[in-house]
């Protein structure tokens, strides 16, 4: 095998310019694809992070039917304390969960004493909310980011609302809400801060303390609209989702007590949703993935065509040589392996160089800290990264394609009639 | 001992719409360790005969036995294996592998066709380089040596695996007369030294005389042979 390798290397060196051109093409192809995957992956991860870390969390648990009616914020589909207890018990058992936050969501009338408009409000425990959505304080465009996010009697309002209603930090406002029994209640709040709006569900919601929300709604028991969960490793999303769904499938007792609805992916009247199921951005993320697939297909095509072209030329130009080695008794299998090795070396060389170049470029981009803007978010730092798995997959794919592209010319060489080959002019 | 025996051997090619009978029912026998020449003009069928003897081509009919094997019954793989084990080739255009040195060209059949251990290989190549007087050029590439030197390397390569039979198709066609003569003398010397049977084709009357047995091929038939070592008839 070493001898086949040696001869294959020398044959490649014999047609140095062609080998260099093909290798360069493969090198550029793989470097571009790896860079694209790294940058697109980084962009995607950052965008996902903006949604999950600012509002959505990685997973959310709702009572069955709540998400389907979420535009109405149905108070009659809140989770009962027994259900919440059930979920909390399940979450405490799971290693992958970093934090969770219970929210009471409501629709209310917002008044600055001269004008009134509608607003969607999240009643939250500030500490748990910040632990679960750590980018939330960063959304404060006005109002101090230091200290507690919220105290009872304070409200965070979205920037568009503040602008439209001409409300500033420190102003008093009134929230008026209708509870599940239909009775109306009002409560005065001080504006603690103005929140930058973000795209997607709940991106333009206001925040009040959970106790204020329950007061406003005159809840008899501490109901919860949703439980937002943050994972230690977002890469474990599918596993934690499956595990949590499995855990919650046994909460028939809680359902019985609360008189909740039927079965769901979460089982027993509860539903577990991933951030992707709740956010339209998941479609953009899927498009990025699809784009990556197309780029990979293009790379494969480039490798296939260029290596096949080179190997067909190599066979055509060496017909007499093939006839000679065949005549002196070289087994067809060894002739096949000789040409396959040449194709493989072309692929390996280009792949190795392309991988090194792309990794160096990724490293350089991380050192130089390239920034970009996304919506209201300014100066986001692009941190391209690529997993060893992606590198191995893409490199393996290219090498495999180089091998496959060499197969037809190599097969032709190994099957060549030595008499005809020796007589070739 | 008879090394090659042909009985009613024919070879017909299809050329376009026409069948061309290149070899027309020939019989001959060649003894081991002989130095034999097939002589005839271009297109007479001598290369076809050599190709069949070298298991590069199948007879259309008749029987051809080479070193005990019925070459007509060998499939492609078996024929390649048989050639690799028993037959060496010398070509008109030398056909050395351009990316390999003189040493490596001689080594080629020992590593790519057979599987000789390195020490044994080195010993054999050194011996052959000495025999063909190419030791000083061992590290040169084919494009750095003359035509005569290339053919000497080709002879050494043909002998590398201790082949019992070396077939040389017009080995002197691309050489000047003096060089051609020296190559034929070298082949004869190799026959004497290694006990290898040499069969070569030529249409150069100046070197025909070096053969110990001459088969004259004309229009696919063997017309005559020298009387010394073998017999042949149409």
Interface residues (C-beta under 8 A of the other chain):
Chain A: X3 X4 X7 X10 X11 X13 X14 X320 X321 X323 X324 X325 X326 X327 X328 X329 X330 X331 X332 X334 X418 X419 X422
Chain B: X51 X54 X56 X57 X76 X77 X80 X81 X82 X83 X84 X85 X87 X88 X89 X91 X93 X95 X97 X98 X99 X100 X108 X109 X111 X112 X113 X157 X158 X161
